[in-house]
Amino acid sequence: MSAPVCVANAPCSYGIFDEGYSAAPNVPAPDTVLADVRAAGYEGIDLGPPVFLGEGAVLDERLRRHALALAGAYVELPLADRDAMPAALDALERRLDALEAPRTTNGAPQPRPTLADTGSAARAGSVGRAAADRAFGWDDTQWAVVAESVAIAIARCRRRGFEPTFHPHAGTHVEAAWEIERLMALSNVGLCLDTGHLPVGGADVLDVVRRFAPRINHVHLKDVRGDVLAGLLADRPPVYDMWARGTFCALGEGIVPVADVLATLAGAGYRGWIVVEQDVLPEDAGALAAAIGAQPGNRERLRALGV
């Protein structure tokens, strides 16, 4: 691949997932994360939890000091619930504010508002089930509401000058391959290729890349431990187990065909961010330290693959 493809990392590789990160054990401070990400050779970072990297001038100063661009920001939306969407759209606007904050981008691609379904207790309680049980997903009436909600969210992003992407996420209503296909059919949003969540949801990563390459406008690059994935597909546990069992590993140590994914994307002319993610929970200090220590090697592996 050649520019303008840029490689970023994400706070989730450092045990930082949500707004409660500061109460979690072992997690590094924001400037420590940014310094490590830059030292490892990454060009950007995902925003992570809304409060982690700060807002406005604080966020801008931090990114400039560490010479990092912003790659994207994850936003959950209750897509099938018209009554809950207005508050979620307000939250989307605040995330767009954050994406506007950096004044220096170092010539990197524009950050992507990364839209996703909020999910439900039922879906979060049985990851991957919808791959074989379509009755576990939205019905036609709900999909019609989803189409409206996605269109509104896309319009909000584009009005602010950002092109959004949609993230199929384990434990939500856009998880299985057929759900991704339906979401793509009812909208014109780009697709965020997450090579870790796809297999957990029962999808074949390369098949998704080949089918939707023209729509892929953002990449979350993960690798997955095969033995752990087999257990998830057999048990259909709560989505928390995806992280608690240590599903994600360093690039090249799992079953995701990273080289083939990158080659297929390159052949399709992909341009944009590749965000390396090695999700790790912070409670296990050893696992967290191992994941943090793996990030320079992840960047080196991508360099060896031409990225």
C-alpha positions, 0 to 999 in steps of 0.5 A: 500500500502507498500513501495516503494510507496511515496507521493508528493505534487505539486506547483499547490496546492500552486497557482503556474502553469507556468513561470509567477508565480512570477508576480501572486498575493499571491503565496508563495516563493519556500522555503516556499512551500517546508517547508510547503510540508515537514512539512505536511509529504510529501516525495517529490514534483513535479518540477512545472514551470521550474524556480520555484525551480531553476536548477542544484546546486540550485535545489539540495541544496533546495531539500536536505535542505528540505529533499524532493525528486523530483517526476516528471516534466510536459512537453508539446509536440506538438505531431501532429506537426513534424515541432514544435517537435524539439524545444519541444524536446530541452525543454524536454532535459532541463527538464531531466537535472532538473530531474538529478540535485538532488543527494540525493533521500532518497530512493524514486522512480525515478522522472517521465518525465510527457509527455502531448500534447500541445493541441490547441486553439480549444481543449482548448476552449471546454473541454470534447467535444471529449468524445462525438464528435470524429471528434473533435479529431485527424484523422488517419493521425495525429495519425500516426504522434503522434505515431512517436513523442511519440516514439521519446520522449520516446527514449529521456527519456530512453536514459537519464535513465528515464522512462516516463509517459503520462498525459491525460490532459483536453483541449488537444488531449489526454483527452477523454477515447477513446483518452487515449485508442488510445495513449496506443495502439500506444505506450509503454509509461506508463500512468499517472493517473490523477483523476481530469482531467479524469472526466473533460474529460468525463472518468470514473476514476475507469474504467480507473484504471481497464483497464490500471492498468498494464500501470499506472506508475505515479499518480496525485491524485485529488478530484473534486467538483461534482456540478462544474464538472456537470457544466463543462460537461454541458457547455464545457467551455474553459479549464481555467474555470476548474480552475477558477470555483474551480473544485478541492477540498480536498481529500474526499470532492468530487466525486472521489472514492479515497479509491477505486482508491488506493485499485485498484492500490494496488491490481494491485501492483502499485509502484511509486509516488502518487502526491497530487494536489489540483489545485488553481488559485492564484488570489483569496487569500481566495481560495489559503489559503484554498487550502494550508491549506488543504494539511496536511489534504490530507496527513492525509487522505492518511495515514488513507487509508494506504498510 
